[in-house]
Amino acid sequence: MKNSLDPVLHTRDERGVHRLTLNRADSFNTLSEEMLAALQAALDAVARDPGARIVVLAAQGKAFCAGHNLKEMRAQPELAYYQKLFAQCTRMMLTLQNLPVPVLARVQGVATAAGCQLVAQCDLAVAASQASFGVNGIDVGLFCATPSVPLVRNIPAKQAMEMLLTGGFITAEEARLRGLVNRVAALDALDAEIEQVVQAILAKPREAIAMGKALFYRQRETGISAAYQLAGQVMACNMVHAVAQEGVQAFIDKRKPQWPAPTP
């Protein structure tokens, strides 16, 4: 872990579980320039770690993330500045998707605007029952355009549009029913629920997960014929890999797989 005053606290355990914790509770963990840069640096460090297995993205305080820092944005009312800021944010969001390991959001409180975007951009999310979600930029005259990109890839279009147009919030349970989060737990049971997901992923071979995650997002943006072609190629490559060969043989032998060590 770095200095406790850092905007993002980064730890890694012996299993390869990286935990990134937003550490600006006093400003509701807004995505300031400082926070975006710190998140980018942490995610880049994960990408360089050949032993990384999963990222848990958490936050300190009552809020998970309250979106962009509006005071910071208002202080520089220039198109070039806003374009640069949103490009910085987009780069960080895409890094979450492009990591070869799953990213799991631990949502303990409110996630609004770009904070809701952050949850939607993660591969998985587990929320405390007290958490809430909204894309309420419209309340200050700013349609949440960039948050809409992953949001509409998580939940049905009309439900996403209602949130975007009205600024209304949904509860954690509503978020689960709509597909924005995977699980909901009481706050005091949140870490145990997170650990269940982490252990389930750690039990699977890293290489197959990396191939599968990359394919999942690539095929989603293509037509069905191209998606099937791409998926078939990935499955063929996965099948000839040592982990699948061992897994299939273990199934045939009715035994537990002995996953080979990851290749460098």
Backbone as CSV, one residue per row, in Angstrom:
resi,resn,N_x,N_y,N_z,CA_x,CA_y,CA_z,C_x,C_y,C_z
1,MET,0.843,-1.193,0.000,0.000,0.000,0.000,0.879,1.244,0.000
2,LYS,0.450,2.267,-0.725,1.196,3.506,-0.762,0.790,4.379,0.420
3,ASN,1.222,5.637,0.377,0.871,6.587,1.415,-0.644,6.660,1.591
4,SER,-1.091,6.716,2.836,-2.526,6.714,3.109,-3.221,7.974,2.588
5,LEU,-2.440,8.983,2.178,-3.013,10.207,1.631,-3.184,10.131,0.120
6,ASP,-2.730,9.055,-0.492,-2.853,8.913,-1.938,-4.326,8.842,-2.342
7,PRO,-4.657,9.348,-3.533,-6.062,9.293,-3.972,-6.582,7.876,-4.183
8,VAL,-5.681,6.957,-4.519,-6.061,5.553,-4.689,-5.096,4.698,-3.872
9,LEU,-5.639,3.884,-2.975,-4.828,2.941,-2.212,-4.787,1.625,-2.980
10,HIS,-3.591,1.095,-3.172,-3.416,-0.090,-4.014,-2.705,-1.176,-3.219
11,THR,-3.363,-2.298,-3.032,-2.751,-3.453,-2.389,-2.856,-4.664,-3.311
12,ARG,-1.995,-5.631,-3.065,-2.026,-6.900,-3.815,-1.730,-8.012,-2.844
13,ASP,-2.543,-9.061,-2.825,-2.245,-10.181,-1.937,-1.512,-11.274,-2.697
14,GLU,-1.160,-12.333,-1.962,-0.344,-13.403,-2.555,-1.101,-14.182,-3.623
15,ARG,-2.402,-14.011,-3.701,-3.201,-14.718,-4.705,-3.253,-13.981,-6.034
16,GLY,-2.748,-12.751,-6.045,-2.844,-11.939,-7.249,-4.097,-11.090,-7.286
17,VAL,-4.732,-10.903,-6.117,-5.924,-10.060,-6.024,-5.485,-8.627,-5.739
18,HIS,-5.703,-7.752,-6.701,-5.396,-6.336,-6.535,-6.634,-5.633,-5.996
19,ARG,-6.443,-4.803,-4.999,-7.547,-4.012,-4.441,-7.201,-2.532,-4.613
20,LEU,-8.020,-1.837,-5.372,-7.856,-0.405,-5.584,-8.983,0.302,-4.836
21,THR,-8.620,1.178,-3.919,-9.615,1.841,-3.080,-9.570,3.344,-3.306
22,LEU,-10.674,3.907,-3.783,-10.778,5.354,-3.936,-10.714,5.979,-2.549
23,ASN,-9.804,6.961,-2.374,-9.459,7.419,-1.033,-9.660,8.928,-0.868
24,ARG,-10.765,9.407,-1.408,-11.109,10.825,-1.240,-12.540,10.931,-0.696
25,ALA,-12.749,10.334,0.472,-14.091,10.299,1.064,-14.645,11.695,1.297
26,ASP,-13.758,12.669,1.617,-14.227,14.013,1.920,-14.833,14.701,0.708
27,SER,-14.461,14.268,-0.488,-15.048,14.828,-1.720,-15.883,13.777,-2.441
28,PHE,-16.338,12.769,-1.707,-17.200,11.711,-2.236,-16.539,10.956,-3.390
29,ASN,-15.203,10.880,-3.334,-14.418,10.113,-4.314,-14.705,10.534,-5.754
30,THR,-14.868,11.832,-5.967,-15.120,12.314,-7.319,-13.926,12.014,-8.224
31,LEU,-14.232,11.916,-9.521,-13.194,11.620,-10.512,-12.522,12.913,-10.957
32,SER,-11.769,13.484,-10.037,-10.964,14.667,-10.341,-9.826,14.258,-11.274
33,GLU,-9.114,15.246,-11.775,-7.944,14.927,-12.600,-6.959,14.072,-11.810
34,GLU,-6.774,14.405,-10.529,-5.872,13.647,-9.671,-6.333,12.204,-9.526
35,MET,-7.632,12.019,-9.301,-8.164,10.677,-9.124,-8.059,9.866,-10.412
36,LEU,-8.387,10.481,-11.538,-8.291,9.780,-12.820,-6.852,9.340,-13.101
37,ALA,-5.903,10.223,-12.833,-4.497,9.888,-13.065,-4.046,8.753,-12.149
38,ALA,-4.490,8.800,-10.886,-4.110,7.755,-9.935,-4.718,6.414,-10.313
39,LEU,-5.972,6.422,-10.736,-6.610,5.186,-11.181,-5.907,4.619,-12.409
40,GLN,-5.574,5.497,-13.346,-4.890,5.037,-14.558,-3.558,4.395,-14.220
41,ALA,-2.800,5.029,-13.325,-1.498,4.486,-12.928,-1.658,3.123,-12.250
42,ALA,-2.661,2.992,-11.395,-2.890,1.727,-10.698,-3.296,0.625,-11.667
43,LEU,-4.178,0.948,-12.605,-4.621,-0.051,-13.584,-3.482,-0.445,-14.512
44,ASP,-2.638,0.499,-14.864,-1.473,0.183,-15.697,-0.522,-0.756,-14.952
45,ALA,-0.405,-0.550,-13.637,0.439,-1.436,-12.829,-0.139,-2.845,-12.806
46,VAL,-1.449,-2.963,-12.711,-2.091,-4.282,-12.764,-1.811,-4.949,-14.109
47,ALA,-1.903,-4.182,-15.176,-1.679,-4.728,-16.519,-0.265,-5.268,-16.675
48,ARG,0.678,-4.692,-15.936,2.081,-5.147,-16.028,2.370,-6.341,-15.130
49,ASP,1.423,-6.738,-14.299,1.640,-7.821,-13.340,1.209,-9.159,-13.954
50,PRO,2.157,-10.023,-14.312,1.786,-11.303,-14.932,1.067,-12.249,-13.980
51,GLY,1.133,-11.961,-12.674,0.461,-12.802,-11.692,-0.879,-12.255,-11.243
52,ALA,-1.326,-11.161,-11.834,-2.615,-10.588,-11.457,-3.739,-11.545,-11.822
53,ARG,-4.754,-11.640,-10.963,-5.881,-12.539,-11.214,-7.223,-11.812,-11.237
54,ILE,-7.363,-10.776,-10.413,-8.628,-10.038,-10.355,-8.360,-8.693,-9.695
55,VAL,-9.173,-7.710,-10.055,-9.119,-6.390,-9.419,-10.437,-6.163,-8.687
56,VAL,-10.344,-5.768,-7.427,-11.516,-5.330,-6.666,-11.415,-3.813,-6.543
57,LEU,-12.397,-3.114,-7.081,-12.412,-1.656,-7.058,-13.378,-1.203,-5.968
58,ALA,-12.837,-0.586,-4.920,-13.620,-0.213,-3.746,-13.484,1.278,-3.481
59,ALA,-14.069,1.746,-2.398,-14.018,3.158,-2.049,-14.152,3.344,-0.551
60,GLN,-13.564,4.426,-0.071,-13.687,4.813,1.331,-14.890,5.741,1.506
61,GLY,-15.471,5.747,2.691,-16.499,6.715,3.018,-17.903,6.287,2.653
62,LYS,-18.827,7.245,2.693,-20.235,6.961,2.454,-20.557,6.783,0.980
63,ALA,-19.817,7.442,0.101,-20.083,7.390,-1.338,-19.074,6.505,-2.032
64,PHE,-19.537,5.740,-3.012,-18.607,5.009,-3.864,-17.902,6.006,-4.786
65,CYS,-18.672,6.761,-5.535,-18.101,7.794,-6.400,-19.228,8.707,-6.871
66,ALA,-19.038,10.016,-6.688,-20.071,10.988,-7.038,-19.841,11.616,-8.414
67,GLY,-19.092,10.927,-9.277,-18.911,11.424,-10.636,-17.753,12.389,-10.755
68,HIS,-17.798,13.218,-11.792,-16.735,14.190,-12.004,-16.779,15.283,-10.944
69,ASN,-15.643,15.929,-10.755,-15.542,17.017,-9.792,-16.047,18.303,-10.458
70,LEU,-17.295,18.675,-10.168,-17.920,19.806,-10.859,-17.256,21.139,-10.519
71,LYS,-16.758,21.297,-9.293,-16.061,22.529,-8.935,-14.793,22.685,-9.773
72,GLU,-14.072,21.602,-9.943,-12.866,21.615,-10.767,-13.208,21.938,-12.224
73,MET,-14.295,21.364,-12.705,-14.712,21.591,-14.092,-15.191,23.026,-14.303
74,ARG,-15.940,23.538,-13.330,-16.476,24.903,-13.472,-15.366,25.945,-13.458
75,ALA,-14.259,25.625,-12.813,-13.156,26.584,-12.706,-12.433,26.799,-14.025
76,GLN,-12.631,25.895,-14.991,-11.957,26.018,-16.283,-12.975,25.836,-17.411
77,PRO,-13.793,26.832,-17.673,-14.865,26.707,-18.662,-14.357,26.849,-20.096
78,GLU,-13.566,25.890,-20.511,-12.974,25.924,-21.846,-13.189,24.582,-22.531
79,LEU,-13.597,24.625,-23.797,-13.872,23.403,-24.546,-12.663,22.477,-24.573
80,ALA,-11.477,23.020,-24.824,-10.269,22.195,-24.924,-10.007,21.458,-23.609
81,TYR,-10.248,22.142,-22.489,-10.048,21.496,-21.184,-11.024,20.350,-20.986
82,TYR,-12.291,20.574,-21.314,-13.297,19.530,-21.140,-13.029,18.344,-22.060
83,GLN,-12.617,18.610,-23.269,-12.291,17.526,-24.201,-11.142,16.680,-23.655
84,LYS,-10.139,17.339,-23.106,-8.991,16.621,-22.535,-9.413,15.802,-21.317
85,LEU,-10.268,16.384,-20.468,-10.713,15.692,-19.260,-11.507,14.437,-19.606
86,PHE,-12.460,14.575,-20.543,-13.278,13.420,-20.891,-12.474,12.366,-21.644
87,ALA,-11.456,12.794,-22.390,-10.572,11.826,-23.043,-9.767,11.054,-21.998
88,GLN,-9.330,11.760,-20.956,-8.607,11.102,-19.856,-9.497,10.084,-19.168
89,CYS,-10.746,10.450,-18.939,-11.691,9.543,-18.290,-11.992,8.341,-19.179
90,THR,-12.194,8.592,-20.458,-12.469,7.496,-21.399,-11.319,6.508,-21.437
91,ARG,-10.102,7.008,-21.442,-8.938,6.114,-21.459,-8.942,5.201,-20.238
92,MET,-9.240,5.774,-19.070,-9.264,4.970,-17.849,-10.379,3.926,-17.908
93,MET,-11.558,4.337,-18.372,-12.688,3.409,-18.458,-12.369,2.247,-19.401
94,LEU,-11.759,2.544,-20.534,-11.424,1.485,-21.491,-10.322,0.579,-20.958
95,THR,-9.441,1.123,-20.126,-8.409,0.284,-19.511,-9.049,-0.781,-18.632
96,LEU,-10.127,-0.429,-17.923,-10.851,-1.425,-17.120,-11.293,-2.591,-17.998
97,GLN,-11.833,-2.260,-19.162,-12.324,-3.298,-20.067,-11.192,-4.090,-20.688
98,ASN,-10.071,-3.426,-20.966,-8.977,-4.074,-21.693,-8.025,-4.869,-20.809
99,LEU,-8.163,-4.749,-19.486,-7.331,-5.576,-18.617,-7.616,-7.054,-18.878
100,PRO,-6.610,-7.913,-18.798,-6.835,-9.345,-19.037,-7.436,-10.084,-17.851
101,VAL,-7.718,-9.352,-16.775,-8.318,-9.957,-15.579,-9.648,-9.269,-15.287
102,PRO,-10.577,-9.958,-14.622,-11.860,-9.337,-14.286,-11.696,-8.194,-13.287
103,VAL,-12.566,-7.202,-13.417,-12.618,-6.081,-12.475,-13.982,-6.129,-11.786
104,LEU,-13.957,-6.197,-10.472,-15.164,-6.326,-9.660,-15.349,-5.075,-8.816
105,ALA,-16.456,-4.361,-9.021,-16.742,-3.166,-8.230,-17.365,-3.566,-6.895
106,ARG,-16.834,-3.002,-5.821,-17.394,-3.164,-4.473,-18.090,-1.849,-4.133
107,VAL,-19.394,-1.814,-4.267,-20.134,-0.558,-4.172,-20.809,-0.468,-2.803
108,GLN,-20.248,0.350,-1.934,-20.747,0.446,-0.562,-21.700,1.616,-0.358
109,GLY,-21.787,2.530,-1.353,-22.618,3.714,-1.195,-23.096,4.234,-2.533
110,VAL,-23.428,5.510,-2.575,-23.996,6.094,-3.784,-22.972,6.113,-4.921
111,ALA,-23.454,5.819,-6.120,-22.640,5.894,-7.340,-23.442,6.702,-8.356
112,THR,-22.988,7.901,-8.630,-23.776,8.786,-9.473,-22.964,9.347,-10.627
113,ALA,-23.631,9.615,-11.745,-23.026,10.181,-12.957,-21.827,9.317,-13.378
114,ALA,-20.617,9.904,-13.453,-19.460,9.121,-13.855,-19.117,8.036,-12.840
115,GLY,-19.636,8.154,-11.613,-19.474,7.080,-10.641,-20.314,5.880,-10.994
116,CYS,-21.514,6.125,-11.491,-22.360,5.042,-11.996,-21.732,4.444,-13.253
117,GLN,-21.147,5.315,-14.067,-20.407,4.849,-15.251,-19.290,3.896,-14.847
118,LEU,-18.584,4.233,-13.784,-17.478,3.400,-13.308,-17.971,2.012,-12.931
119,VAL,-19.111,1.938,-12.256,-19.691,0.644,-11.903,-20.082,-0.129,-13.159
120,ALA,-20.745,0.563,-14.086,-21.194,-0.086,-15.318,-20.034,-0.583,-16.158
121,GLN,-18.890,0.104,-16.083,-17.743,-0.272,-16.893,-17.008,-1.486,-16.330
122,CYS,-17.163,-1.742,-15.030,-16.517,-2.920,-14.437,-17.190,-4.191,-14.959
123,ASP,-16.450,-5.280,-14.958,-16.976,-6.553,-15.454,-18.065,-7.109,-14.548
124,LEU,-17.910,-6.897,-13.259,-18.832,-7.418,-12.253,-19.029,-6.353,-11.184
125,ALA,-20.116,-6.450,-10.450,-20.338,-5.508,-9.356,-21.163,-6.168,-8.262
126,VAL,-20.751,-5.938,-7.025,-21.512,-6.361,-5.852,-21.777,-5.102,-5.033
127,ALA,-23.035,-4.885,-4.671,-23.419,-3.655,-3.987,-23.985,-3.938,-2.606
128,ALA,-23.723,-3.001,-1.708,-24.391,-3.034,-0.405,-25.849,-2.645,-0.601
129,SER,-26.713,-3.171,0.236,-28.146,-2.910,0.098,-28.481,-1.429,0.224
130,GLN,-27.622,-0.662,0.871,-27.853,0.770,1.044,-27.380,1.594,-0.142
131,ALA,-26.697,0.997,-1.092,-26.162,1.732,-2.241,-27.288,2.208,-3.151
132,SER,-27.006,3.255,-3.898,-27.965,3.731,-4.900,-27.201,4.209,-6.123
133,PHE,-27.912,4.288,-7.234,-27.261,4.535,-8.522,-28.070,5.550,-9.327
134,GLY,-27.372,6.483,-9.959,-28.052,7.467,-10.784,-27.100,8.091,-11.786
135,VAL,-27.674,8.619,-12.850,-26.910,9.400,-13.835,-27.623,10.754,-13.929
136,ASN,-27.404,11.557,-12.919,-28.211,12.753,-12.694,-27.550,14.039,-13.140
137,GLY,-26.636,13.963,-14.084,-26.054,15.183,-14.619,-27.099,16.127,-15.173
138,ILE,-28.201,15.555,-15.656,-29.269,16.375,-16.230,-29.803,17.377,-15.214
139,ASP,-29.655,17.089,-13.920,-30.117,18.006,-12.880,-29.380,19.339,-12.925
140,VAL,-28.148,19.332,-13.451,-27.386,20.582,-13.575,-27.223,20.974,-15.046
141,GLY,-28.098,20.413,-15.889,-28.079,20.780,-17.301,-27.057,20.052,-18.138
142,LEU,-26.515,18.961,-17.603,-25.482,18.219,-18.325,-25.940,16.778,-18.522
143,PHE,-26.357,16.437,-19.724,-26.759,15.061,-20.018,-25.553,14.148,-19.853
144,CYS,-25.732,13.053,-19.139,-24.615,12.139,-18.853,-24.285,11.291,-20.087
145,ALA,-23.666,11.920,-21.061,-23.400,11.260,-22.337,-22.400,10.118,-22.198
146,THR,-21.242,10.395,-21.610,-20.255,9.318,-21.477,-20.721,8.215,-20.524
147,PRO,-21.375,8.534,-19.390,-21.913,7.445,-18.585,-22.947,6.594,-19.312
148,SER,-23.633,7.182,-20.291,-24.653,6.412,-21.015,-24.046,5.268,-21.819
149,VAL,-22.767,5.375,-22.175,-22.152,4.359,-23.044,-22.123,2.985,-22.365
150,PRO,-21.525,2.850,-21.172,-21.595,1.526,-20.539,-22.953,1.240,-19.913
151,LEU,-23.680,2.289,-19.514,-24.977,2.061,-18.870,-25.921,1.308,-19.802
152,VAL,-26.001,1.749,-21.069,-26.924,1.111,-22.007,-26.409,-0.249,-22.462
153,ARG,-25.168,-0.567,-22.123,-24.627,-1.899,-22.379,-24.807,-2.808,-21.168
154,ASN,-25.400,-2.261,-20.105,-25.696,-3.043,-18.902,-27.184,-3.282,-18.719
155,ILE,-27.999,-2.255,-18.990,-29.424,-2.346,-18.710,-30.223,-2.007,-19.967
156,PRO,-31.492,-2.394,-20.017,-32.313,-2.122,-21.202,-32.385,-0.630,-21.533
157,ALA,-32.521,-0.341,-22.817,-32.419,1.034,-23.310,-33.427,1.982,-22.667
158,LYS,-34.680,1.583,-22.568,-35.682,2.494,-22.022,-35.458,2.756,-20.537
159,GLN,-34.974,1.769,-19.814,-34.671,1.985,-18.402,-33.471,2.924,-18.259
160,ALA,-32.480,2.747,-19.129,-31.323,3.643,-19.118,-31.754,5.066,-19.464
161,MET,-32.600,5.196,-20.490,-33.024,6.522,-20.921,-33.825,7.235,-19.837
162,GLU,-34.658,6.502,-19.115,-35.408,7.122,-18.028,-34.469,7.690,-16.966
163,MET,-33.446,6.936,-16.608,-32.474,7.418,-15.639,-31.750,8.658,-16.159
164,LEU,-31.382,8.638,-17.431,-30.631,9.740,-18.022,-31.472,11.006,-18.170
165,LEU,-32.737,10.833,-18.495,-33.602,11.988,-18.751,-34.177,12.603,-17.480
166,THR,-34.400,11.785,-16.470,-35.032,12.285,-15.249,-34.036,12.558,-14.132
167,GLY,-32.878,11.950,-14.193,-31.924,12.075,-13.095,-32.302,11.253,-11.881
168,GLY,-33.314,10.402,-12.024,-33.767,9.604,-10.896,-32.786,8.518,-10.502
169,PHE,-32.815,8.168,-9.219,-31.930,7.139,-8.684,-32.670,5.808,-8.569
170,ILE,-31.912,4.733,-8.606,-32.465,3.413,-8.356,-31.732,2.785,-7.173
171,THR,-32.412,1.897,-6.488,-31.824,1.220,-5.336,-30.880,0.108,-5.800
172,ALA,-30.151,-0.434,-4.852,-29.258,-1.541,-5.160,-30.038,-2.737,-5.701
173,GLU,-31.189,-3.029,-5.110,-31.977,-4.169,-5.574,-32.529,-3.906,-6.978
174,GLU,-32.955,-2.688,-7.248,-33.390,-2.349,-8.611,-32.231,-2.482,-9.590
175,ALA,-31.047,-2.063,-9.162,-29.864,-2.186,-10.013,-29.564,-3.651,-10.320
176,ARG,-29.776,-4.515,-9.342,-29.564,-5.953,-9.583,-30.599,-6.497,-10.566
177,LEU,-31.840,-6.124,-10.384,-32.893,-6.623,-11.269,-32.710,-6.126,-12.704
178,ARG,-32.156,-4.937,-12.856,-31.946,-4.380,-14.193,-30.652,-4.850,-14.843
179,GLY,-29.739,-5.410,-14.051,-28.505,-5.938,-14.609,-27.285,-5.066,-14.430
180,LEU,-27.401,-4.009,-13.614,-26.254,-3.135,-13.389,-25.282,-3.731,-12.381
181,VAL,-25.791,-4.483,-11.417,-24.933,-5.184,-10.456,-25.318,-6.657,-10.426
182,ASN,-24.370,-7.478,-9.988,-24.595,-8.922,-9.949,-25.271,-9.394,-8.677
183,ARG,-24.834,-8.817,-7.554,-25.321,-9.272,-6.254,-25.524,-8.083,-5.327
184,VAL,-26.391,-8.259,-4.343,-26.618,-7.257,-3.308,-26.498,-7.952,-1.961
185,ALA,-25.830,-7.298,-1.029,-25.657,-7.864,0.312,-25.742,-6.752,1.341
186,ALA,-26.066,-7.118,2.564,-26.006,-6.151,3.656,-24.572,-5.642,3.782
187,LEU,-24.415,-4.407,4.239,-23.084,-3.803,4.291,-22.106,-4.657,5.081
188,ASP,-22.561,-5.238,6.199,-21.643,-6.030,7.015,-21.346,-7.400,6.403
189,ALA,-22.051,-7.755,5.338,-21.792,-9.014,4.639,-21.187,-8.779,3.252
190,LEU,-20.894,-7.509,2.936,-20.444,-7.174,1.587,-19.108,-7.831,1.244
191,ASP,-18.166,-7.783,2.163,-16.846,-8.350,1.868,-16.900,-9.871,1.742
192,ALA,-17.741,-10.512,2.515,-17.894,-11.963,2.392,-18.477,-12.324,1.030
193,GLU,-19.409,-11.518,0.549,-20.007,-11.755,-0.769,-18.965,-11.535,-1.869
194,ILE,-18.167,-10.495,-1.698,-17.074,-10.224,-2.642,-16.109,-11.401,-2.676
195,GLU,-15.764,-11.905,-1.512,-14.798,-12.999,-1.438,-15.325,-14.258,-2.113
196,GLN,-16.614,-14.510,-2.051,-17.177,-15.658,-2.767,-16.916,-15.559,-4.263
197,VAL,-17.133,-14.374,-4.819,-16.902,-14.165,-6.247,-15.414,-14.298,-6.571
198,VAL,-14.576,-13.695,-5.735,-13.128,-13.749,-5.950,-12.646,-15.190,-5.954
199,GLN,-13.065,-15.970,-4.976,-12.613,-17.352,-4.896,-13.091,-18.175,-6.093
200,ALA,-14.307,-17.913,-6.548,-14.811,-18.636,-7.715,-13.970,-18.354,-8.953
201,ILE,-13.527,-17.103,-9.101,-12.699,-16.736,-10.257,-11.283,-17.289,-10.109
202,LEU,-10.731,-17.224,-8.887,-9.376,-17.741,-8.668,-9.290,-19.240,-8.940
203,ALA,-10.399,-19.940,-8.827,-10.397,-21.389,-9.062,-10.334,-21.743,-10.548
204,LYS,-10.464,-20.737,-11.402,-10.453,-20.972,-12.847,-9.117,-20.533,-13.443
205,PRO,-8.712,-21.107,-14.579,-7.409,-20.763,-15.155,-7.372,-19.342,-15.714
206,ARG,-6.295,-18.642,-15.389,-6.145,-17.241,-15.792,-6.207,-17.071,-17.307
207,GLU,-5.570,-17.993,-18.043,-5.504,-17.837,-19.505,-6.885,-17.894,-20.140
208,ALA,-7.710,-18.826,-19.689,-9.050,-18.953,-20.257,-9.891,-17.718,-19.932
209,ILE,-9.732,-17.181,-18.737,-10.464,-15.978,-18.356,-10.028,-14.794,-19.216
210,ALA,-8.710,-14.673,-19.444,-8.200,-13.564,-20.262,-8.744,-13.646,-21.683
211,MET,-8.709,-14.834,-22.271,-9.246,-15.005,-23.621,-10.731,-14.693,-23.654
212,GLY,-11.443,-15.212,-22.674,-12.887,-15.047,-22.638,-13.311,-13.601,-22.448
213,LYS,-12.626,-12.872,-21.567,-12.983,-11.476,-21.344,-12.771,-10.649,-22.603
214,ALA,-11.628,-10.846,-23.251,-11.354,-10.092,-24.480,-12.405,-10.381,-25.541
215,LEU,-12.748,-11.645,-25.699,-13.756,-12.035,-26.690,-15.122,-11.465,-26.346
216,PHE,-15.484,-11.498,-25.090,-16.803,-11.042,-24.651,-17.088,-9.627,-25.136
217,TYR,-16.112,-8.742,-24.957,-16.342,-7.354,-25.333,-16.182,-7.111,-26.832
218,ARG,-15.281,-7.839,-27.466,-15.121,-7.668,-28.922,-16.361,-8.120,-29.671
219,GLN,-16.902,-9.270,-29.314,-18.053,-9.795,-30.050,-19.314,-8.973,-29.813
220,ARG,-19.395,-8.332,-28.655,-20.587,-7.554,-28.340,-20.785,-6.383,-29.297
221,GLU,-19.674,-5.881,-29.842,-19.759,-4.709,-30.705,-19.854,-5.077,-32.184
222,THR,-20.007,-6.344,-32.502,-20.079,-6.762,-33.905,-21.451,-7.346,-34.207
223,GLY,-21.728,-7.541,-35.505,-22.941,-8.243,-35.893,-22.846,-9.709,-35.510
224,ILE,-23.974,-10.411,-35.540,-24.003,-11.778,-35.025,-23.121,-12.725,-35.833
225,SER,-23.070,-12.566,-37.158,-22.237,-13.465,-37.971,-20.761,-13.279,-37.637
226,ALA,-20.329,-12.011,-37.569,-18.930,-11.742,-37.228,-18.636,-12.175,-35.800
227,ALA,-19.615,-12.011,-34.908,-19.419,-12.415,-33.516,-19.209,-13.919,-33.412
228,TYR,-20.009,-14.693,-34.148,-19.838,-16.144,-34.126,-18.497,-16.554,-34.716
229,GLN,-18.080,-15.889,-35.772,-16.791,-16.218,-36.388,-15.652,-15.949,-35.408
230,LEU,-15.715,-14.780,-34.771,-14.686,-14.425,-33.802,-14.713,-15.376,-32.614
231,ALA,-15.920,-15.672,-32.112,-16.048,-16.557,-30.960,-15.533,-17.958,-31.270
232,GLY,-15.797,-18.440,-32.480,-15.311,-19.762,-32.872,-13.793,-19.827,-32.891
233,GLN,-13.179,-18.758,-33.372,-11.711,-18.711,-33.410,-11.130,-18.714,-31.999
234,VAL,-11.747,-17.927,-31.127,-11.254,-17.864,-29.747,-11.439,-19.208,-29.047
235,MET,-12.589,-19.855,-29.257,-12.815,-21.152,-28.609,-11.834,-22.202,-29.108
236,ALA,-11.517,-22.155,-30.401,-10.548,-23.106,-30.951,-9.179,-22.893,-30.326
237,CYS,-8.773,-21.616,-30.220,-7.481,-21.312,-29.590,-7.475,-21.702,-28.116
238,ASN,-8.583,-21.465,-27.455,-8.706,-21.843,-26.058,-8.631,-23.363,-25.896
239,MET,-9.272,-24.074,-26.818,-9.347,-25.530,-26.700,-7.980,-26.184,-26.836
240,VAL,-7.109,-25.641,-27.674,-5.781,-26.249,-27.836,-4.820,-25.831,-26.722
241,HIS,-5.248,-24.867,-25.899,-4.389,-24.428,-24.804,-4.324,-25.520,-23.739
242,ALA,-3.214,-25.542,-23.007,-2.994,-26.577,-22.001,-4.072,-26.588,-20.918
243,VAL,-4.614,-25.422,-20.571,-5.604,-25.418,-19.488,-6.890,-26.132,-19.901
244,ALA,-7.319,-25.924,-21.150,-8.536,-26.596,-21.611,-8.287,-28.087,-21.811
245,GLN,-7.119,-28.430,-22.320,-6.795,-29.841,-22.499,-6.829,-30.576,-21.161
246,GLU,-6.273,-29.933,-20.134,-6.289,-30.536,-18.797,-7.705,-30.569,-18.244
247,GLY,-8.453,-29.481,-18.423,-9.806,-29.430,-17.891,-10.716,-30.484,-18.500
248,VAL,-10.628,-30.678,-19.805,-11.458,-31.680,-20.476,-11.052,-33.085,-20.055
249,GLN,-9.724,-33.305,-19.957,-9.257,-34.630,-19.542,-9.696,-34.939,-18.113
250,ALA,-9.659,-33.914,-17.254,-10.105,-34.107,-15.873,-11.592,-34.444,-15.831
251,PHE,-12.384,-33.803,-16.699,-13.811,-34.112,-16.772,-14.014,-35.563,-17.201
252,ILE,-13.243,-35.984,-18.207,-13.352,-37.365,-18.690,-12.941,-38.347,-17.594
253,ASP,-11.870,-37.970,-16.863,-11.355,-38.847,-15.810,-12.150,-38.734,-14.506
254,LYS,-13.120,-37.811,-14.467,-13.932,-37.577,-13.279,-13.079,-37.220,-12.059
255,ARG,-12.176,-36.255,-12.292,-11.309,-35.768,-11.223,-11.249,-34.242,-11.290
256,LYS,-10.660,-33.632,-10.271,-10.520,-32.185,-10.230,-9.357,-31.765,-11.121
257,PRO,-9.514,-30.718,-11.932,-8.394,-30.294,-12.810,-7.177,-29.849,-12.009
258,GLN,-6.026,-30.127,-12.549,-4.771,-29.642,-12.016,-4.231,-28.607,-12.998
259,TRP,-4.615,-27.351,-12.805,-4.280,-26.340,-13.798,-2.772,-26.160,-13.925
260,PRO,-2.253,-26.151,-15.146,-0.813,-25.885,-15.329,-0.482,-24.458,-14.970
261,ALA,0.769,-24.234,-14.603,1.200,-22.877,-14.249,1.059,-21.968,-15.462
262,PRO,0.651,-20.704,-15.244,0.521,-19.776,-16.369,1.835,-19.591,-17.099
263,THR,1.759,-19.484,-18.406,2.965,-19.222,-19.211,3.319,-17.763,-19.111
264,PRO,4.619,-17.423,-19.074,5.015,-16.012,-18.926,4.544,-15.200,-20.110
